[in-house]
Amino acid sequence: RNEDGVDLLTSDRSSNLYTISLNEVASNSFTCLLAKASSSQSWLWHQRLSHLNFATINNLVKNNLVQGLPKMKFEKDHLCSACEQGKIHQKHHKSKTDFASNKPLYLLHMDLCGPMRV
């Protein structure tokens, strides 16, 4: 819903699957859905399909799984900043490779189980 309480998108549910007609979504009244869309159709559909990767979008076209999706080859010609930020991971702490055992008996290795029968 938008700020005025008007439904922007409706869907039908059949056999636990929601189907959305994308032809109805692409109306001029839904400017909020198209406001950040790129001029190319590849990026427009990449954003409409929740930043789905282009190989999967091409698979959807090939198998005709999305109504209203144009029959074309979708290509990635630049990086999507939203996808790039979503893949950022915090750097791991640098592991300590050298163990400072400069005193005798500072580091001990022992067998805690004792002899075992084989």
Rosetta silent file (secondary structure, phi, psi, omega in degrees, C-alpha in Angstrom):
SEQUENCE: RNEDGVDLLTSDRSSNLYTISLNEVASNSFTCLLAKASSSQSWLWHQRLSHLNFATINNLVKNNLVQGLPKMKFEKDHLCSACEQGKIHQKHHKSKTDFASNKPLYLLHMDLCGPMRV
SCORE:     score description
SCORE:     0.000 S_00000001
   1 L     0.000  149.695  176.472    0.000    0.000    0.000 S_00000001
   2 L   -90.022 -173.915 -176.686    1.086    3.534   -0.574 S_00000001
   3 L   -64.394  -25.191  179.693    0.908    6.400    1.932 S_00000001
   4 L   -86.473   -0.113  178.970   -2.742    7.064    0.995 S_00000001
   5 L    85.076   11.297 -179.868   -3.706    3.466    1.784 S_00000001
   6 L   -87.110  132.717  178.043   -4.255    2.487   -1.851 S_00000001
   7 L   -66.947  128.225  178.855   -3.223   -1.054   -2.792 S_00000001
   8 L   -91.075  -25.969 -174.580   -0.369   -0.956   -5.294 S_00000001
   9 L  -147.968  133.089  174.562   -0.303   -4.654   -6.051 S_00000001
  10 L  -125.075  156.407 -175.914   -2.806   -7.474   -5.714 S_00000001
  11 L  -145.230  153.449  174.902   -2.293  -11.156   -6.290 S_00000001
  12 E  -103.339  145.413  179.180   -4.312  -14.351   -6.561 S_00000001
  13 E  -112.877  124.815  175.881   -3.424  -17.456   -4.583 S_00000001
  14 E  -139.788  128.408 -178.518   -3.904  -20.880   -6.099 S_00000001
  15 L    48.995   52.716  177.201   -2.421  -24.113   -4.736 S_00000001
  16 L    59.438   28.236  179.041   -0.157  -22.268   -2.252 S_00000001
  17 E  -135.546  125.638  177.681    1.347  -20.130   -5.016 S_00000001
  18 E   -88.289  129.046  177.784    0.778  -16.416   -5.470 S_00000001
  19 E  -112.087  134.908 -178.791    0.584  -15.287   -9.091 S_00000001
  20 L  -121.724  127.394  175.554    1.151  -11.672  -10.083 S_00000001
  21 L   -85.122  110.859 -176.827    0.289  -10.311  -13.501 S_00000001
  22 H   -73.304  -16.127  175.836    3.216   -8.045  -14.344 S_00000001
  23 H   -66.351  -34.265  178.787    1.247   -6.411  -17.156 S_00000001
  24 H   -75.317  -29.564 -179.355   -0.952   -4.774  -14.534 S_00000001
  25 H   -69.746  -32.887 -174.055    2.065   -3.638  -12.482 S_00000001
  26 L   -78.671   23.199  178.905    3.620   -1.742  -15.388 S_00000001
  27 L   -74.349  156.465  179.536    0.871    0.895  -15.343 S_00000001
  28 L   -67.146  -23.427 -178.111    1.765    4.614  -15.280 S_00000001
  29 L   -72.377  -15.284 -178.434    0.001    5.042  -11.938 S_00000001
  30 L   -97.268   57.981 -177.011    2.612    2.892  -10.218 S_00000001
  31 H   -66.045  -27.373 -179.469    5.456    5.382  -10.418 S_00000001
  32 H   -65.022  -30.991  179.431    6.886    4.210   -7.099 S_00000001
  33 H   -77.219  -19.930 -176.206    7.655    0.806   -8.635 S_00000001
  34 H  -110.802    0.038 -171.331    9.405    2.379  -11.619 S_00000001
  35 L   -62.480  -39.550 -176.210   11.087    5.373   -9.959 S_00000001
  36 L  -101.906   12.608 -176.887   14.542    3.822   -9.598 S_00000001
  37 L   -73.792  142.425  177.032   14.396    1.686  -12.714 S_00000001
  38 L   -72.977  163.896 -179.754   17.211    1.898  -15.204 S_00000001
  39 L   -72.200  -28.185 -179.449   16.508    2.905  -18.783 S_00000001
  40 L   -80.699  147.323 -179.428   17.459   -0.515  -20.138 S_00000001
  41 H   -66.384  -31.265  179.489   14.906   -3.309  -19.944 S_00000001
  42 H   -59.863  -46.846 -177.898   17.461   -5.711  -18.488 S_00000001
  43 H   -74.724  -30.999  176.125   17.974   -3.569  -15.412 S_00000001
  44 H   -61.242  -47.606 -179.821   14.282   -2.726  -15.145 S_00000001
  45 H   -73.017  -31.530  174.579   13.391   -6.419  -14.927 S_00000001
  46 H   -58.759  -42.978  179.877   16.382   -7.129  -12.669 S_00000001
  47 H   -74.979  -39.456  179.009   14.925   -4.628  -10.194 S_00000001
  48 H   -62.214  -34.253 -177.826   11.305   -5.746  -10.683 S_00000001
  49 L   -94.728   32.933  174.531   12.280   -9.337   -9.895 S_00000001
  50 L    59.701   43.388  176.078   13.939   -8.384   -6.570 S_00000001
  51 L    60.052   39.761  176.415   17.476   -8.141   -7.988 S_00000001
  52 L   -67.947  143.735 -178.519   17.414  -11.680   -9.360 S_00000001
  53 L   -68.656  156.338 -170.789   20.622  -12.672  -11.166 S_00000001
  54 H   -69.973  -30.403  177.075   20.588  -12.480  -14.951 S_00000001
  55 H   -63.865  -39.918  179.233   21.184  -16.199  -15.551 S_00000001
  56 H   -70.988  -37.834  176.742   18.027  -16.997  -13.591 S_00000001
  57 H   -62.188  -42.340  177.498   16.041  -14.290  -15.408 S_00000001
  58 H   -63.894  -33.828  176.261   17.145  -15.821  -18.726 S_00000001
  59 H   -67.175  -38.149  176.841   16.038  -19.219  -17.416 S_00000001
  60 H   -62.612  -40.845  178.376   12.610  -17.749  -16.580 S_00000001
  61 H   -65.941  -45.922 -176.885   12.334  -16.443  -20.158 S_00000001
  62 H   -59.290  -40.802 -177.304   13.513  -19.738  -21.656 S_00000001
  63 L   -95.264    4.448  178.432   10.924  -21.765  -19.712 S_00000001
  64 L    52.438   51.231 -175.558    8.182  -19.103  -20.036 S_00000001
  65 L   -94.054  -13.605 -178.426    7.642  -19.032  -16.254 S_00000001
  66 L  -122.741  120.900  177.495    6.730  -15.333  -15.841 S_00000001
  67 L   -71.067  133.420  177.924    3.749  -13.801  -17.615 S_00000001
  68 L    91.207   -8.859  178.045    4.611  -10.452  -19.188 S_00000001
  69 L   -76.771  122.026 -175.516    8.375  -10.988  -19.143 S_00000001
  70 L   -65.586  146.442  179.666    9.647  -10.022  -22.619 S_00000001
  71 L   -80.466   87.712  179.043   11.288  -12.692  -24.755 S_00000001
  72 L  -150.335  164.804  177.170   14.800  -11.276  -24.871 S_00000001
  73 L   -89.411  123.015 -179.333   18.269  -12.108  -23.593 S_00000001
  74 L   -90.983  127.407 -177.624   19.000  -10.250  -20.378 S_00000001
  75 L  -125.545  145.079  178.168   22.605   -9.131  -20.006 S_00000001
  76 L   -94.140  111.968 -177.864   24.517   -7.554  -17.149 S_00000001
  77 L  -106.791   -7.284  173.758   26.427   -4.570  -18.509 S_00000001
  78 L  -157.856  171.600 -178.696   27.390   -2.909  -15.213 S_00000001
  79 L   -79.726  140.965  174.710   27.331   -3.570  -11.459 S_00000001
  80 L   -89.994  120.618 -175.792   24.121   -3.076   -9.504 S_00000001
  81 H   -64.065  -35.298  179.201   24.966   -1.015   -6.420 S_00000001
  82 H   -66.652  -42.009  177.990   22.153   -2.606   -4.363 S_00000001
  83 H   -66.657  -38.918  179.889   23.360   -6.131   -5.185 S_00000001
  84 H   -63.342  -43.153  179.080   26.947   -5.122   -4.489 S_00000001
  85 H   -67.886  -32.952  179.214   26.045   -3.760   -1.039 S_00000001
  86 H   -68.689  -19.651 -179.066   24.039   -6.887   -0.282 S_00000001
  87 L   -98.718    1.831 -179.536   27.129   -9.023   -0.847 S_00000001
  88 L   -72.451  131.452  177.150   29.439   -7.029    1.428 S_00000001
  89 L  -119.961  148.624  176.595   30.751   -9.091    4.322 S_00000001
  90 L   -70.170  138.424  179.135   32.628   -7.918    7.373 S_00000001
  91 L   -66.889  142.968  178.006   36.292   -8.825    7.207 S_00000001
  92 L   -73.844  155.172  175.443   37.351  -11.605    9.516 S_00000001
  93 L   -67.416  143.417  179.133   39.749  -10.925   12.335 S_00000001
  94 L   -67.072  125.230 -179.304   43.313  -11.678   11.399 S_00000001
  95 L   -74.998  146.054 -179.299   44.197  -15.044   12.837 S_00000001
  96 L   -84.817  114.052 -176.116   47.236  -15.223   15.022 S_00000001
  97 L   -86.996  -34.442 -178.989   49.701  -17.497   13.265 S_00000001
  98 L   -98.044  130.357  176.433   52.591  -17.382   15.738 S_00000001
  99 L  -101.314  125.622 -175.751   52.041  -18.640   19.254 S_00000001
 100 L   -81.428   89.340  175.179   54.304  -16.951   21.773 S_00000001
 101 L  -115.497   75.414 -175.941   55.677  -19.866   23.787 S_00000001
 102 L   -95.238   -0.509  178.942   58.999  -18.448   24.828 S_00000001
 103 L  -113.568  149.053  177.175   59.082  -20.029   28.316 S_00000001
 104 L   -64.363  141.668  179.419   59.639  -23.712   29.138 S_00000001
 105 L    62.646   18.493  178.433   56.413  -25.665   29.834 S_00000001
 106 L   -74.386  -34.853  179.509   54.316  -22.705   28.674 S_00000001
 107 L  -123.492  120.451 -177.898   52.614  -24.856   26.029 S_00000001
 108 L  -117.695  142.381  172.551   51.869  -28.507   26.829 S_00000001
 109 L  -119.064  127.172 -178.943   50.477  -31.282   24.634 S_00000001
 110 L  -144.936  160.059  178.697   49.111  -34.311   26.439 S_00000001
 111 L   -94.738  115.006 -176.559   46.907  -37.336   25.929 S_00000001
 112 L   -91.065  -12.684 -176.640   43.823  -36.987   28.126 S_00000001
 113 L   -91.984  -24.333 -176.295   42.196  -40.306   27.207 S_00000001
 114 L    83.046 -174.318 -179.977   44.989  -42.666   28.094 S_00000001
 115 L   -68.055  143.269 -179.305   45.708  -45.901   26.226 S_00000001
 116 L  -120.050  143.801  176.306   42.786  -47.179   24.122 S_00000001
 117 L   -78.398  142.080 -179.402   42.004  -50.718   23.024 S_00000001
 118 L  -111.079    0.000    0.000   41.926  -51.241   19.296 S_00000001
